[in-house]
Amino acid sequence: MRINAIVNTKNSRLNGFCWLCILLALWLAIPLPVLALPAVGEVLALLGISPKQVAKLEQGEIISQPNQESGEKELAMDAVLYLPVPLAKVFDYLRRAEVEAIDSDMVAHGDISPDADVSAFKGFAFAENQTDEVEGLLAAEPGDRFNLSREEIDSFKSLRKLADADKKTQAEAVSAHYQEILLHRWQSYRSRGLAGIAPYAHPEGVPDADPAAELRVSAESDKAFARYYPELKKAWLDYPNGTPEGIVGQFFWLNRNVEDRPTAILGHRLVEFDSGGAVIAIRHYYVGHSYNSINLIIGCLPHHDGTIVFYSQRTSTDQVAGMASGLKHSIGRERMKAQMVGRLENLRKEIISR
């Protein structure tokens, strides 16, 4: 995998960010228990943002900085934005605006209902001109080109009889089979949580990627999450073993363009909010290629006459591990920072222009 993949993964985060806040906005009218929301200053201090940086934030600068990373494969970054717009208007924009206006790399997306079947994933399909992807899956093997379990790799063998078929037939058959894989991965996660996430197979002698372990560690590593929202954190780590009242969950799938490749992503989000603020937890527990998993925390709190948006991202990717890991992390963080700041600038531009 290449470090450029890190850049593209940020777009998928923003997509999760936007859709979470859209869901959040839709429920603002529903009476809910009032949260014991943290003070903005406390959160900023916990994130290591100095009073001088707070002043710059209030003047319109987006503050971003690396977070403490929990392992060799992780990239962690925080970004904070102040919007001189009331919380209600921020939510109203996120509810009404089209995600495509901010995220140009999203090909398709959809929610997954509790009673979903394979038809829920029909939006993820390979076109007949995506020959590299289709032929690659027909010949899939353990490695870093596709994120598949050994069982999933073996399941493609039954389609190899289509090697001489026309491109349309191949694309349709591979798409249908991949949709079944997405369904089974979602069903396994929904019933077992992190324990239901199958590892990604690597070649012999290389440990398989374990997104479940990575997601658990990244969730444990977020200081503000643990301090101010312990019930949400517990529900996040213990899912599906009970979700406290006032916390709302939703499943979704994405088809994103990552490294000029179609990328299937399965996601889960939990939202805890009231009209005074919100915290949103998002995880990408399956990603088709280029990175292993994402854990994202978004917080929105009122500040003066506007709103502070906290954006914390942890991405696990094999591409920053191994030889020259320090250099790879440095490059990855800078690219990650540029993308996060760029997205928040786009978000501000869209909201203020309305």
C-alpha positions in Angstrom: 0.0 0.0 0.0 1.1 3.6 -0.7 1.2 6.6 1.5 -1.1 8.4 -1.0 -3.9 6.1 0.2 -3.9 8.0 3.5 -4.9 11.2 1.7 -7.9 9.6 0.1 -9.1 8.0 3.3 -9.7 11.4 4.8 -12.5 12.0 2.3 -14.3 8.9 3.6 -13.9 10.3 7.1 -15.6 13.5 6.1 -18.4 11.6 4.5 -18.9 9.8 7.8 -18.7 13.1 9.6 -21.3 14.7 7.4 -23.8 11.8 7.5 -23.4 11.5 11.3 -24.2 15.1 11.8 -27.1 14.9 9.3 -28.6 12.1 11.5 -27.8 14.1 14.5 -29.7 17.1 13.1 -32.8 15.0 12.2 -33.3 14.2 15.8 -32.8 17.6 17.3 -36.5 18.1 17.6 -36.9 14.9 19.7 -36.8 15.6 23.5 -33.8 13.8 25.0 -32.1 13.8 28.3 -29.7 16.7 28.7 -26.1 15.6 28.5 -23.5 16.7 31.0 -21.6 18.5 28.3 -17.9 19.4 28.9 -16.8 23.0 28.7 -15.1 23.9 25.5 -12.0 25.2 27.3 -11.6 21.9 29.1 -11.7 19.9 25.8 -9.3 22.3 24.1 -6.8 22.1 27.0 -7.1 18.3 27.0 -6.2 18.3 23.3 -3.1 20.4 24.1 -4.4 23.6 22.4 -2.8 26.6 24.1 -4.6 29.9 24.9 -2.6 31.5 22.0 -4.0 28.9 19.7 -7.5 29.4 21.0 -7.2 33.1 20.1 -6.2 32.2 16.6 -9.0 29.7 16.4 -11.5 32.4 17.3 -10.0 34.6 14.6 -10.8 32.0 12.0 -7.6 29.8 11.9 -8.1 26.0 11.8 -5.9 24.4 14.4 -4.6 21.0 13.7 -1.9 18.9 15.4 -0.8 15.3 15.7 -2.3 13.2 18.4 -0.4 10.5 20.3 -0.4 7.3 18.2 -1.0 4.0 19.7 1.2 1.8 17.4 3.4 1.5 14.4 0.5 1.3 12.0 -1.5 4.3 13.3 -1.8 7.8 12.2 -3.6 10.2 14.6 -4.5 13.8 14.1 -6.8 16.4 15.7 -8.3 19.4 14.0 -10.5 22.1 15.5 -12.7 24.7 13.7 -14.6 27.7 15.1 -17.7 28.6 13.1 -19.2 32.1 13.9 -22.6 30.5 13.4 -25.0 29.2 16.1 -25.1 25.5 16.7 -28.7 25.2 15.3 -27.6 26.7 12.0 -24.6 24.3 11.7 -26.9 21.4 12.3 -29.5 22.8 9.9 -26.8 23.1 7.1 -25.6 19.6 7.7 -29.2 18.3 7.6 -30.0 20.1 4.3 -26.8 20.2 2.4 -25.8 17.5 -0.1 -22.7 15.6 0.9 -21.4 15.7 -2.7 -20.9 19.4 -2.4 -18.0 18.7 0.0 -16.9 15.2 -0.8 -16.2 14.8 -4.5 -14.8 11.3 -4.3 -17.9 9.6 -3.1 -19.3 7.3 -5.8 -22.3 5.9 -3.9 -23.5 5.5 -0.3 -26.4 4.1 1.6 -27.7 3.2 5.1 -28.1 -0.4 6.1 -31.4 -1.2 7.9 -31.5 -3.9 10.7 -33.4 -6.3 8.4 -31.2 -5.7 5.3 -30.4 -8.4 2.8 -27.9 -8.4 -0.1 -29.9 -5.9 -2.0 -28.8 -3.2 0.4 -25.3 -3.4 -1.1 -26.3 -3.2 -4.8 -24.9 0.3 -5.0 -21.4 -1.1 -4.8 -20.7 -2.7 -8.1 -17.8 -2.9 -10.5 -18.2 -1.5 -14.0 -17.2 -3.6 -16.9 -14.3 -1.2 -17.6 -12.9 -1.7 -14.1 -11.0 -4.8 -15.5 -8.1 -4.6 -13.1 -10.4 -4.8 -10.0 -12.5 -7.6 -11.5 -9.6 -9.7 -12.7 -7.7 -9.0 -9.5 -10.5 -10.4 -7.4 -10.9 -13.5 -9.6 -7.2 -14.2 -9.0 -7.2 -12.9 -5.4 -4.5 -14.1 -3.0 -3.3 -13.0 0.5 -1.5 -9.7 0.2 -2.1 -5.9 0.3 -4.0 -5.4 -3.0 -7.3 -6.4 -1.5 -8.5 -6.6 2.2 -10.0 -10.1 2.3 -10.0 -13.0 4.8 -8.6 -16.3 3.7 -12.1 -17.7 3.5 -13.2 -14.8 1.3 -10.3 -15.3 -1.0 -11.1 -19.0 -1.3 -14.7 -18.2 -2.2 -13.6 -16.4 -5.4 -12.2 -19.6 -6.7 -15.6 -20.8 -7.8 -15.8 -17.8 -10.2 -12.5 -18.5 -11.9 -14.3 -20.5 -14.6 -15.4 -17.0 -15.9 -11.8 -16.1 -16.8 -12.7 -16.3 -20.5 -16.1 -14.7 -20.2 -16.8 -11.2 -21.6 -16.1 -8.3 -19.3 -19.7 -7.5 -18.6 -20.4 -11.0 -17.4 -17.3 -11.0 -15.2 -18.1 -7.6 -13.7 -21.6 -8.6 -12.8 -20.6 -12.0 -11.3 -17.7 -10.5 -9.2 -20.0 -7.6 -8.1 -22.7 -10.0 -6.9 -20.2 -12.1 -5.1 -18.5 -9.1 -3.4 -21.9 -7.8 -2.3 -22.5 -11.2 -0.6 -19.1 -10.7 1.2 -20.2 -7.2 2.4 -23.5 -8.6 3.6 -21.8 -11.4 5.6 -19.3 -9.0 7.1 -22.0 -6.6 8.2 -24.1 -9.5 9.6 -21.0 -10.8 11.5 -20.2 -7.3 12.9 -23.9 -6.6 13.8 -24.2 -9.8 15.8 -20.7 -9.9 17.4 -19.3 -6.4 17.2 -15.5 -6.1 17.0 -15.2 -9.9 17.7 -17.0 -10.5 14.4 -14.5 -8.7 12.2 -12.4 -11.2 10.1 -8.7 -10.4 9.7 -7.3 -9.4 6.3 -5.1 -12.2 5.0 -1.4 -11.5 4.4 1.2 -13.7 2.7 2.9 -16.5 4.7 5.3 -15.1 7.2 3.5 -11.7 7.5 1.0 -11.4 10.3 -2.6 -10.8 9.1 -4.0 -7.4 9.6 -6.4 -7.3 12.6 -8.8 -4.3 12.2 -10.8 -5.4 15.3 -7.8 -5.1 17.6 -6.8 -1.8 15.9 -10.2 -0.3 16.4 -10.3 -1.3 20.0 -6.9 0.2 20.7 -7.8 3.4 18.9 -11.0 3.8 20.8 -9.2 3.3 24.1 -6.6 5.9 23.1 -8.9 9.0 22.8 -8.6 10.9 26.1 -11.6 13.3 25.6 -13.8 10.4 24.6 -12.9 8.5 27.7 -13.2 11.4 30.1 -16.3 13.2 29.0 -18.4 10.4 27.3 -17.7 7.2 29.3 -21.1 5.7 28.5 -20.7 6.2 24.8 -17.2 4.8 24.9 -18.4 1.7 26.8 -21.2 1.2 24.3 -18.7 1.7 21.4 -16.3 -0.9 22.8 -19.0 -3.4 24.0 -21.3 -3.3 21.0 -23.6 -5.1 20.6 -24.0 -5.7 24.3 -26.5 -3.0 25.0 -26.7 0.7 24.0 -27.8 3.2 26.7 -30.9 5.3 26.2 -30.1 8.5 24.3 -27.4 7.0 22.2 -28.4 6.4 18.6 -26.7 4.0 16.2 -26.7 3.5 12.4 -24.9 1.3 9.9 -23.9 2.5 6.4 -21.9 1.5 3.4 -19.8 3.6 1.0 -18.3 3.3 -2.4 -15.4 5.7 -2.5 -12.7 6.5 -5.0 -9.4 5.7 -3.2 -6.2 5.8 -5.2 -8.4 5.9 -8.3 -9.9 2.6 -7.3 -13.5 1.7 -6.2 -13.5 1.0 -2.5 -16.1 -0.7 -0.5 -16.4 0.6 3.1 -18.7 -0.7 5.9 -19.3 1.8 8.7 -21.0 2.1 12.1 -21.8 5.3 14.0 -23.1 6.1 17.4 -24.4 9.6 18.3 -25.0 11.1 21.7 -26.5 14.5 21.6 -29.0 17.1 22.7 -29.7 20.7 21.5 -26.7 21.9 23.4 -24.1 19.8 21.6 -23.1 16.4 20.4 -20.4 13.7 20.2 -20.3 11.3 17.3 -18.3 8.1 17.1 -17.6 6.6 13.7 -15.7 3.5 12.7 -14.9 2.0 9.3 -14.7 -1.7 10.3 -14.2 -3.0 6.8 -12.3 -1.3 4.0 -11.8 -2.9 0.6 -8.1 -1.9 0.2 -5.4 0.7 1.0 -6.0 1.0 4.8 -7.3 -1.3 7.5 -9.7 0.7 9.7 -10.7 4.2 10.9 -11.9 5.5 14.2 -13.3 9.0 14.1 -14.7 11.2 16.9 -16.6 14.4 16.1 -17.7 16.8 18.8 -19.8 19.9 18.3 -20.2 22.4 21.2 -21.5 26.0 21.4 -18.8 28.6 22.0 -19.6 32.4 22.4 -22.0 33.1 19.6 -20.8 30.2 17.4 -19.9 26.6 17.3 -16.6 24.7 17.9 -16.2 21.5 15.8 -13.7 19.0 17.1 -12.4 16.5 14.5 -10.3 13.6 15.8 -9.1 10.9 13.4 -7.2 7.6 13.9 -6.3 5.6 10.7 -4.6 2.2 10.8 -2.6 1.4 7.7 0.2 -1.1 7.1 1.8 1.3 4.7 3.4 3.4 7.5 4.9 0.4 9.4 8.2 -1.4 8.9 11.4 0.1 7.5 11.6 3.9 7.6 8.4 4.0 9.7 9.3 7.3 11.3 9.7 9.0 7.9 6.5 7.4 6.6 4.6 8.6 9.6 5.9 12.2 9.1 4.8 12.2 5.5 1.5 10.6 6.3 0.7 13.1 9.1 1.5 16.1 6.9 -0.8 14.9 4.1 -3.4 13.9 6.6 -3.3 17.4 8.1 -3.6 19.1 4.7 -6.7 17.1 3.9 -8.4 17.6 7.3 -7.8 21.3 7.2 -9.0 21.5 3.6 -12.2 19.7 4.4 -12.9 21.9 7.4 -12.3 25.0 5.2 -14.8 23.7 2.7 -17.3 23.0 5.5 -16.9 26.6 6.8 -17.3 28.1 3.3 -20.5 26.1 2.6 -22.1 27.0 5.9 -21.2 30.7 6.0 -22.3 31.2 2.4 -25.9 30.2 3.3 
